[in-house]
Amino acid sequence: MLSTKDLSDLPKPAEIKIAMRHCAIIDIIMCDEVWIRSFTFDPNWSEGVAMAKYDNGGGDNMFVFFTADTAVIKGFDHESPVSPYAQDEFEVWPGIYDDLPCDLLALLDDPAISKDHVTFCVWHTASGWQSGDVVFSNNEDDGSSFLLGVIYKTAEEYLEWPKFYFEQEISKSAVEAVYEGKTVDAALISELNPLRNVKKALAELEESGLRSLG
């Protein structure tokens, strides 16, 4: 199970980037309303930076930023005892941002990211995945196993998600087509979600730069 306790199995940034992008593409097709979506992906968050986000709508979220050769993941589990809200005074748990390179820390400064709303942070440089010098005295759960678990690298892994979130099974072949990086067309949209307005979905995918893997 992925968690900050053992980063050895955490996928490489390029794999995470592709996986989160796939999920965002499917969410656009499955949900015509933005607020219903759990996954979003912006390939041009800022110059040279892409951003992926998972938000379950219940107070938990994860942001992932990708540069050409680095990445940083910030997660927030609102029920975690590590949450700033669970402390006597609102404060980030000691060590979470320790040793995080300044250029990556700067990516979290945007008000939309809520940098202080954090229960774990990991980052990837030439040295691999790393985390700050965080100490848990009572084996506190920082929410990382829960949030990192939504990184679905394969179509097979992803297919369990819609059973939970959409309470339905969706086309395996259509999901596999997305995961294979095929360009999304009208037929694929209709196969995934027959009720979706195809023209609007295509327009949004095109505008978002997500119509193909690219």
CYANA upper distance limits for C-alpha pairs under 8 A (distance plus 0.5 A):
  1 MET  CA    145 SER  CA      6.99
  1 MET  CA    149 GLY  CA      8.13
  2 LEU  CA      6 ASP  CA      7.46
  2 LEU  CA      7 LEU  CA      7.47
  2 LEU  CA      9 ASP  CA      6.98
  2 LEU  CA     10 LEU  CA      6.75
  2 LEU  CA    144 SER  CA      7.85
  2 LEU  CA    145 SER  CA      5.79
  2 LEU  CA    148 LEU  CA      6.66
  2 LEU  CA    149 GLY  CA      6.99
  3 SER  CA      7 LEU  CA      7.00
  3 SER  CA    144 SER  CA      5.41
  3 SER  CA    145 SER  CA      4.91
  3 SER  CA    148 LEU  CA      7.26
  4 THR  CA    120 PHE  CA      8.09
  4 THR  CA    122 VAL  CA      8.01
  4 THR  CA    131 SER  CA      7.93
  4 THR  CA    144 SER  CA      6.64
  4 THR  CA    145 SER  CA      8.05
  7 LEU  CA    129 TRP  CA      6.91
  7 LEU  CA    130 GLN  CA      7.97
  8 SER  CA    129 TRP  CA      8.29
 10 LEU  CA    129 TRP  CA      8.28
 11 PRO  CA     15 GLU  CA      6.51
 11 PRO  CA     16 ILE  CA      6.72
 12 LYS  CA     16 ILE  CA      6.90
 13 PRO  CA     17 LYS  CA      6.49
 13 PRO  CA     66 PHE  CA      7.73
 13 PRO  CA     70 THR  CA      8.02
 13 PRO  CA     71 ALA  CA      6.76
 13 PRO  CA    124 HIS  CA      7.84
 14 ALA  CA     18 ILE  CA      6.80
 15 GLU  CA     19 ALA  CA      6.65
 15 GLU  CA    153 LYS  CA      7.48
 16 ILE  CA     20 MET  CA      6.56
 16 ILE  CA    151 ILE  CA      7.05
 16 ILE  CA    153 LYS  CA      7.63
 17 LYS  CA     21 ARG  CA      6.62
 17 LYS  CA     52 ALA  CA      7.89
 17 LYS  CA     66 PHE  CA      7.91
 18 ILE  CA     22 HIS  CA      6.70
 18 ILE  CA    153 LYS  CA      8.37
 18 ILE  CA    213 LEU  CA      8.32
 19 ALA  CA     23 CYS  CA      6.94
 19 ALA  CA    151 ILE  CA      6.84
 19 ALA  CA    152 TYR  CA      6.30
 19 ALA  CA    153 LYS  CA      5.58
 19 ALA  CA    154 THR  CA      7.98
 19 ALA  CA    179 TYR  CA      8.35
 20 MET  CA     24 ALA  CA      6.74
 20 MET  CA     39 PHE  CA      7.67
 20 MET  CA     40 THR  CA      8.30
 20 MET  CA     41 PHE  CA      7.53
 20 MET  CA     52 ALA  CA      6.77
 20 MET  CA     53 LYS  CA      8.34
 20 MET  CA    151 ILE  CA      7.07
 20 MET  CA    152 TYR  CA      7.97
 21 ARG  CA     25 ILE  CA      6.75
 21 ARG  CA     40 THR  CA      8.05
 21 ARG  CA     41 PHE  CA      6.28
 21 ARG  CA     52 ALA  CA      7.74
 21 ARG  CA    210 LEU  CA      8.05
 22 HIS  CA     26 ILE  CA      6.90
 22 HIS  CA    178 VAL  CA      6.84
 22 HIS  CA    179 TYR  CA      6.66
 23 CYS  CA     27 ASP  CA      6.65
 23 CYS  CA     39 PHE  CA      6.55
 23 CYS  CA     40 THR  CA      8.29
 23 CYS  CA    152 TYR  CA      8.40
 23 CYS  CA    158 TYR  CA      8.48
 24 ALA  CA     28 ILE  CA      6.79
 24 ALA  CA     38 SER  CA      8.43
 24 ALA  CA     39 PHE  CA      5.24
 24 ALA  CA     40 THR  CA      5.29
 24 ALA  CA     41 PHE  CA      6.30
 25 ILE  CA     29 ILE  CA      7.08
 25 ILE  CA    178 VAL  CA      8.32
 25 ILE  CA    205 LEU  CA      7.74
 25 ILE  CA    210 LEU  CA      6.86
 25 ILE  CA    211 ARG  CA      8.03
 26 ILE  CA     30 MET  CA      6.53
 26 ILE  CA    175 VAL  CA      8.18
 26 ILE  CA    178 VAL  CA      8.24
 27 ASP  CA     31 CYS  CA      6.17
 27 ASP  CA     37 ARG  CA      6.28
 27 ASP  CA     38 SER  CA      7.70
 27 ASP  CA     39 PHE  CA      6.91
 27 ASP  CA     40 THR  CA      8.30
 28 ILE  CA     32 ASP  CA      6.94
 28 ILE  CA     34 VAL  CA      8.24
 28 ILE  CA     37 ARG  CA      7.84
 28 ILE  CA    201 ALA  CA      7.27
 28 ILE  CA    204 GLU  CA      8.25
 28 ILE  CA    205 LEU  CA      7.87
 29 ILE  CA    189 ILE  CA      6.71
 29 ILE  CA    192 LEU  CA      7.70
 29 ILE  CA    193 ASN  CA      7.13
 29 ILE  CA    196 ARG  CA      7.22
 29 ILE  CA    201 ALA  CA      6.58
 30 MET  CA    192 LEU  CA      7.63
 30 MET  CA    193 ASN  CA      6.33
 30 MET  CA    196 ARG  CA      7.61
 31 CYS  CA     36 ILE  CA      6.89
 31 CYS  CA     37 ARG  CA      6.74
 31 CYS  CA    196 ARG  CA      8.37
 32 ASP  CA    196 ARG  CA      7.47
 32 ASP  CA    201 ALA  CA      8.07
 33 GLU  CA     37 ARG  CA      7.75
 36 ILE  CA     57 GLY  CA      8.39
 37 ARG  CA     55 ASP  CA      8.36
 38 SER  CA     53 LYS  CA      8.33
 38 SER  CA     54 TYR  CA      5.86
 38 SER  CA     55 ASP  CA      5.40
 38 SER  CA     56 ASN  CA      5.90
 38 SER  CA     57 GLY  CA      7.79
 39 PHE  CA     52 ALA  CA      7.91
 39 PHE  CA     53 LYS  CA      6.19
 39 PHE  CA     54 TYR  CA      5.21
 39 PHE  CA     55 ASP  CA      7.12
 40 THR  CA     52 ALA  CA      6.32
 40 THR  CA     53 LYS  CA      5.75
 40 THR  CA     54 TYR  CA      7.19
 41 PHE  CA     50 ALA  CA      8.12
 41 PHE  CA     51 MET  CA      6.31
 41 PHE  CA     52 ALA  CA      4.88
 41 PHE  CA     53 LYS  CA      6.83
 42 ASP  CA     50 ALA  CA      6.21
 42 ASP  CA     51 MET  CA      5.68
 42 ASP  CA     52 ALA  CA      6.84
 42 ASP  CA    208 SER  CA      7.41
 42 ASP  CA    209 GLY  CA      8.44
 43 PRO  CA     49 VAL  CA      7.63
 43 PRO  CA     50 ALA  CA      4.82
 43 PRO  CA     51 MET  CA      6.82
 43 PRO  CA    208 SER  CA      8.32
 43 PRO  CA    209 GLY  CA      7.46
 44 ASN  CA     48 GLY  CA      7.60
 44 ASN  CA     49 VAL  CA      6.56
 44 ASN  CA     50 ALA  CA      5.73
 44 ASN  CA     51 MET  CA      8.00
 45 TRP  CA     49 VAL  CA      6.19
 45 TRP  CA     50 ALA  CA      5.65
 45 TRP  CA     51 MET  CA      6.27
 46 SER  CA     50 ALA  CA      7.52
 48 GLY  CA     67 THR  CA      6.41
 48 GLY  CA     68 ALA  CA      7.41
 49 VAL  CA     65 PHE  CA      7.17
 49 VAL  CA     66 PHE  CA      6.04
 49 VAL  CA     67 THR  CA      5.34
 49 VAL  CA     68 ALA  CA      8.10
 50 ALA  CA     65 PHE  CA      6.27
 50 ALA  CA     66 PHE  CA      5.63
 50 ALA  CA     67 THR  CA      7.20
 51 MET  CA     63 PHE  CA      7.56
 51 MET  CA     64 VAL  CA      6.15
 51 MET  CA     65 PHE  CA      5.10
 51 MET  CA     66 PHE  CA      6.83
 52 ALA  CA     63 PHE  CA      6.35
 52 ALA  CA     64 VAL  CA      5.57
 52 ALA  CA     65 PHE  CA      7.03
 53 LYS  CA     61 ASN  CA      7.69
 53 LYS  CA     62 MET  CA      6.14
 53 LYS  CA     63 PHE  CA      5.10
 53 LYS  CA     64 VAL  CA      6.80
 54 TYR  CA     61 ASN  CA      5.86
 54 TYR  CA     62 MET  CA      5.63
 54 TYR  CA     63 PHE  CA      7.13
 54 TYR  CA    150 VAL  CA      8.48
 55 ASP  CA     59 GLY  CA      8.04
 55 ASP  CA     60 ASP  CA      6.46
 55 ASP  CA     61 ASN  CA      4.79
 55 ASP  CA     62 MET  CA      7.10
 56 ASN  CA     60 ASP  CA      6.39
 56 ASN  CA     61 ASN  CA      6.98
 59 GLY  CA     77 ASP  CA      7.68
 59 GLY  CA     78 HIS  CA      6.24
 60 ASP  CA     75 GLY  CA      8.31
 60 ASP  CA     76 PHE  CA      6.00
 60 ASP  CA     77 ASP  CA      5.31
 60 ASP  CA     78 HIS  CA      6.20
 61 ASN  CA     75 GLY  CA      6.42
 61 ASN  CA     76 PHE  CA      5.89
 61 ASN  CA     77 ASP  CA      7.37
 61 ASN  CA    147 LEU  CA      7.91
 62 MET  CA     73 ILE  CA      7.47
 62 MET  CA     74 LYS  CA      6.13
 62 MET  CA     75 GLY  CA      4.74
 62 MET  CA     76 PHE  CA      6.75
 62 MET  CA    147 LEU  CA      7.21
 63 PHE  CA     73 ILE  CA      6.20
 63 PHE  CA     74 LYS  CA      5.77
 63 PHE  CA     75 GLY  CA      6.95
 63 PHE  CA    113 ILE  CA      8.09
 64 VAL  CA     71 ALA  CA      7.55
 64 VAL  CA     72 VAL  CA      6.22
 64 VAL  CA     73 ILE  CA      4.96
 64 VAL  CA     74 LYS  CA      7.04
 65 PHE  CA     71 ALA  CA      5.92
 65 PHE  CA     72 VAL  CA      5.86
 65 PHE  CA     73 ILE  CA      7.08
 65 PHE  CA    107 LEU  CA      7.95
 66 PHE  CA     70 THR  CA      6.59
 66 PHE  CA     71 ALA  CA      5.00
 66 PHE  CA     72 VAL  CA      7.39
 67 THR  CA     71 ALA  CA      6.58
 69 ASP  CA    125 THR  CA      7.41
 69 ASP  CA    126 ALA  CA      8.27
 70 THR  CA    123 TRP  CA      7.95
 70 THR  CA    124 HIS  CA      5.86
 70 THR  CA    125 THR  CA      5.54
 70 THR  CA    126 ALA  CA      8.20
 71 ALA  CA    104 LEU  CA      8.02
 71 ALA  CA    123 TRP  CA      6.03
 71 ALA  CA    124 HIS  CA      5.60
 71 ALA  CA    125 THR  CA      7.62
 72 VAL  CA    104 LEU  CA      7.04
 72 VAL  CA    121 CYS  CA      7.75
 72 VAL  CA    122 VAL  CA      6.36
 72 VAL  CA    123 TRP  CA      4.60
 72 VAL  CA    124 HIS  CA      6.81
 73 ILE  CA    121 CYS  CA      6.03
 73 ILE  CA    122 VAL  CA      5.83
 73 ILE  CA    123 TRP  CA      6.56
 74 LYS  CA    118 VAL  CA      6.97
 74 LYS  CA    119 THR  CA      8.32
 74 LYS  CA    120 PHE  CA      6.53
 74 LYS  CA    121 CYS  CA      5.04
 74 LYS  CA    122 VAL  CA      7.34
 75 GLY  CA    118 VAL  CA      6.11
 75 GLY  CA    119 THR  CA      6.40
 75 GLY  CA    120 PHE  CA      5.81
 75 GLY  CA    121 CYS  CA      6.77
 75 GLY  CA    143 GLY  CA      8.00
 75 GLY  CA    144 SER  CA      7.41
 75 GLY  CA    147 LEU  CA      7.42
 76 PHE  CA     83 SER  CA      7.87
 76 PHE  CA    117 HIS  CA      6.55
 76 PHE  CA    118 VAL  CA      5.00
 76 PHE  CA    119 THR  CA      5.41
 76 PHE  CA    120 PHE  CA      7.27
 76 PHE  CA    143 GLY  CA      7.51
 77 ASP  CA     83 SER  CA      7.49
 77 ASP  CA    118 VAL  CA      7.99
 77 ASP  CA    119 THR  CA      6.74
 77 ASP  CA    142 ASP  CA      7.45
 77 ASP  CA    143 GLY  CA      5.67
 77 ASP  CA    144 SER  CA      8.50
 77 ASP  CA    147 LEU  CA      8.31
 78 HIS  CA     83 SER  CA      6.69
 79 GLU  CA     83 SER  CA      7.64
 80 SER  CA     86 ALA  CA      8.15
 80 SER  CA    119 THR  CA      7.66
 80 SER  CA    140 GLU  CA      8.21
 80 SER  CA    141 ASP  CA      6.56
 80 SER  CA    142 ASP  CA      6.15
 80 SER  CA    143 GLY  CA      6.71
 81 PRO  CA     86 ALA  CA      6.05
 81 PRO  CA     87 GLN  CA      8.30
 81 PRO  CA    140 GLU  CA      6.89
 81 PRO  CA    141 ASP  CA      7.35
 81 PRO  CA    142 ASP  CA      7.66
 82 VAL  CA     86 ALA  CA      7.15
 82 VAL  CA     87 GLN  CA      8.23
 82 VAL  CA     93 TRP  CA      6.56
 82 VAL  CA    119 THR  CA      5.95
 82 VAL  CA    140 GLU  CA      7.34
 82 VAL  CA    141 ASP  CA      7.63
 82 VAL  CA    142 ASP  CA      6.14
 83 SER  CA     87 GLN  CA      7.66
 83 SER  CA     92 VAL  CA      7.71
 83 SER  CA     93 TRP  CA      7.69
 83 SER  CA    117 HIS  CA      7.74
 83 SER  CA    118 VAL  CA      6.99
 83 SER  CA    119 THR  CA      5.86
 83 SER  CA    142 ASP  CA      8.29
 84 PRO  CA     89 GLU  CA      8.14
 84 PRO  CA     90 PHE  CA      5.37
 84 PRO  CA     91 GLU  CA      5.19
 84 PRO  CA     92 VAL  CA      5.62
 84 PRO  CA     93 TRP  CA      7.08
 84 PRO  CA    116 ASP  CA      7.96
 84 PRO  CA    117 HIS  CA      7.35
 84 PRO  CA    118 VAL  CA      7.86
 84 PRO  CA    119 THR  CA      8.24
 85 TYR  CA     89 GLU  CA      8.03
 85 TYR  CA     90 PHE  CA      5.89
 85 TYR  CA     91 GLU  CA      7.94
 86 ALA  CA     90 PHE  CA      7.98
 87 GLN  CA     91 GLU  CA      7.26
 91 GLU  CA    116 ASP  CA      7.96
 92 VAL  CA     96 ILE  CA      7.89
 92 VAL  CA    116 ASP  CA      6.52
 92 VAL  CA    117 HIS  CA      8.10
 92 VAL  CA    118 VAL  CA      7.39
 92 VAL  CA    119 THR  CA      8.22
 93 TRP  CA    119 THR  CA      7.70
 93 TRP  CA    134 VAL  CA      8.34
 94 PRO  CA    134 VAL  CA      6.85
 94 PRO  CA    135 VAL  CA      8.25
 95 GLY  CA    132 GLY  CA      5.76
 95 GLY  CA    133 ASP  CA      5.32
 95 GLY  CA    134 VAL  CA      5.05
 95 GLY  CA    135 VAL  CA      7.96
 96 ILE  CA    119 THR  CA      8.13
 96 ILE  CA    120 PHE  CA      6.64
 96 ILE  CA    121 CYS  CA      6.57
 96 ILE  CA    131 SER  CA      7.68
 96 ILE  CA    132 GLY  CA      5.52
 96 ILE  CA    133 ASP  CA      7.26
 96 ILE  CA    134 VAL  CA      6.29
 97 TYR  CA    105 LEU  CA      8.34
 97 TYR  CA    121 CYS  CA      7.34
 97 TYR  CA    131 SER  CA      8.25
 97 TYR  CA    132 GLY  CA      6.11
 98 ASP  CA    131 SER  CA      8.24
 98 ASP  CA    132 GLY  CA      5.06
 98 ASP  CA    133 ASP  CA      6.65
 99 ASP  CA    131 SER  CA      8.34
 99 ASP  CA    132 GLY  CA      6.47
100 LEU  CA    104 LEU  CA      7.25
100 LEU  CA    105 LEU  CA      6.72
100 LEU  CA    123 TRP  CA      7.78
100 LEU  CA    131 SER  CA      8.11
100 LEU  CA    132 GLY  CA      7.49
101 PRO  CA    105 LEU  CA      6.69
102 CYS  CA    106 ALA  CA      6.54
103 ASP  CA    107 LEU  CA      7.33
104 LEU  CA    108 LEU  CA      7.78
105 LEU  CA    109 ASP  CA      7.61
108 LEU  CA    113 ILE  CA      6.42
108 LEU  CA    114 SER  CA      7.95
108 LEU  CA    115 LYS  CA      5.99
109 ASP  CA    113 ILE  CA      7.46
109 ASP  CA    114 SER  CA      8.05
109 ASP  CA    115 LYS  CA      6.74
110 ASP  CA    114 SER  CA      7.73
110 ASP  CA    115 LYS  CA      8.30
111 PRO  CA    115 LYS  CA      8.09
119 THR  CA    142 ASP  CA      5.75
119 THR  CA    143 GLY  CA      7.30
119 THR  CA    144 SER  CA      8.42
120 PHE  CA    142 ASP  CA      6.56
120 PHE  CA    143 GLY  CA      7.91
120 PHE  CA    144 SER  CA      7.05
121 CYS  CA    131 SER  CA      6.89
121 CYS  CA    132 GLY  CA      8.09
122 VAL  CA    129 TRP  CA      7.17
122 VAL  CA    130 GLN  CA      6.10
122 VAL  CA    131 SER  CA      5.15
122 VAL  CA    132 GLY  CA      8.01
123 TRP  CA    128 GLY  CA      8.49
123 TRP  CA    129 TRP  CA      5.99
123 TRP  CA    130 GLN  CA      5.94
123 TRP  CA    131 SER  CA      6.98
124 HIS  CA    128 GLY  CA      5.60
124 HIS  CA    129 TRP  CA      4.85
124 HIS  CA    130 GLN  CA      6.74
125 THR  CA    129 TRP  CA      7.27
136 PHE  CA    140 GLU  CA      6.28
143 GLY  CA    147 LEU  CA      6.69
144 SER  CA    148 LEU  CA      6.06
144 SER  CA    149 GLY  CA      8.38
145 SER  CA    149 GLY  CA      6.38
146 PHE  CA    150 VAL  CA      7.91
152 TYR  CA    157 GLU  CA      5.99
152 TYR  CA    158 TYR  CA      5.71
153 LYS  CA    157 GLU  CA      7.29
153 LYS  CA    158 TYR  CA      8.03
154 THR  CA    158 TYR  CA      6.82
154 THR  CA    179 TYR  CA      7.37
155 ALA  CA    159 LEU  CA      6.61
155 ALA  CA    172 LYS  CA      8.15
155 ALA  CA    175 VAL  CA      6.51
155 ALA  CA    176 GLU  CA      5.92
155 ALA  CA    179 TYR  CA      6.56
156 GLU  CA    160 GLU  CA      8.02
157 GLU  CA    161 TRP  CA      8.37
158 TYR  CA    162 PRO  CA      8.16
159 LEU  CA    163 LYS  CA      7.74
159 LEU  CA    169 GLU  CA      8.03
159 LEU  CA    170 ILE  CA      8.03
159 LEU  CA    172 LYS  CA      7.69
159 LEU  CA    175 VAL  CA      8.24
160 GLU  CA    164 PHE  CA      7.36
161 TRP  CA    165 TYR  CA      6.55
161 TRP  CA    166 PHE  CA      8.44
162 PRO  CA    166 PHE  CA      5.34
162 PRO  CA    167 GLU  CA      6.69
162 PRO  CA    168 GLN  CA      6.52
162 PRO  CA    169 GLU  CA      6.68
162 PRO  CA    170 ILE  CA      7.48
163 LYS  CA    167 GLU  CA      5.08
163 LYS  CA    168 GLN  CA      5.25
163 LYS  CA    169 GLU  CA      5.90
164 PHE  CA    168 GLN  CA      8.02
170 ILE  CA    175 VAL  CA      8.37
170 ILE  CA    192 LEU  CA      6.63
170 ILE  CA    193 ASN  CA      8.39
171 SER  CA    175 VAL  CA      6.84
171 SER  CA    191 GLU  CA      7.10
171 SER  CA    192 LEU  CA      6.19
172 LYS  CA    176 GLU  CA      6.57
173 SER  CA    177 ALA  CA      6.65
174 ALA  CA    178 VAL  CA      6.95
174 ALA  CA    188 LEU  CA      6.53
174 ALA  CA    191 GLU  CA      6.94
174 ALA  CA    192 LEU  CA      6.53
175 VAL  CA    179 TYR  CA      6.75
175 VAL  CA    192 LEU  CA      8.07
176 GLU  CA    180 GLU  CA      6.53
177 ALA  CA    181 GLY  CA      7.06
177 ALA  CA    182 LYS  CA      6.19
178 VAL  CA    182 LYS  CA      6.22
178 VAL  CA    183 THR  CA      8.17
178 VAL  CA    184 VAL  CA      7.79
181 GLY  CA    212 SER  CA      6.77
181 GLY  CA    213 LEU  CA      5.37
182 LYS  CA    212 SER  CA      6.61
182 LYS  CA    213 LEU  CA      7.44
183 THR  CA    211 ARG  CA      6.33
183 THR  CA    212 SER  CA      4.82
183 THR  CA    213 LEU  CA      7.63
184 VAL  CA    188 LEU  CA      6.59
184 VAL  CA    189 ILE  CA      7.57
184 VAL  CA    202 LEU  CA      8.28
184 VAL  CA    211 ARG  CA      5.88
184 VAL  CA    212 SER  CA      6.70
185 ASP  CA    189 ILE  CA      6.90
185 ASP  CA    202 LEU  CA      7.84
186 ALA  CA    190 SER  CA      6.71
186 ALA  CA    198 VAL  CA      6.42
186 ALA  CA    199 LYS  CA      8.37
186 ALA  CA    202 LEU  CA      7.98
187 ALA  CA    191 GLU  CA      6.62
188 LEU  CA    192 LEU  CA      6.75
189 ILE  CA    193 ASN  CA      6.46
189 ILE  CA    194 PRO  CA      7.80
189 ILE  CA    196 ARG  CA      7.83
189 ILE  CA    198 VAL  CA      6.97
189 ILE  CA    201 ALA  CA      8.28
190 SER  CA    194 PRO  CA      4.89
190 SER  CA    195 LEU  CA      7.86
190 SER  CA    196 ARG  CA      7.41
190 SER  CA    198 VAL  CA      7.58
196 ARG  CA    201 ALA  CA      7.74
197 ASN  CA    201 ALA  CA      6.69
198 VAL  CA    202 LEU  CA      6.56
199 LYS  CA    203 ALA  CA      6.66
200 LYS  CA    204 GLU  CA      6.66
201 ALA  CA    205 LEU  CA      6.61
202 LEU  CA    206 GLU  CA      6.52
202 LEU  CA    211 ARG  CA      7.77
203 ALA  CA    207 GLU  CA      6.55
204 GLU  CA    208 SER  CA      6.46
205 LEU  CA    209 GLY  CA      6.58
205 LEU  CA    210 LEU  CA      5.47
205 LEU  CA    211 ARG  CA      5.37
206 GLU  CA    210 LEU  CA      6.63
206 GLU  CA    211 ARG  CA      5.84
210 LEU  CA    214 GLY  CA      8.33
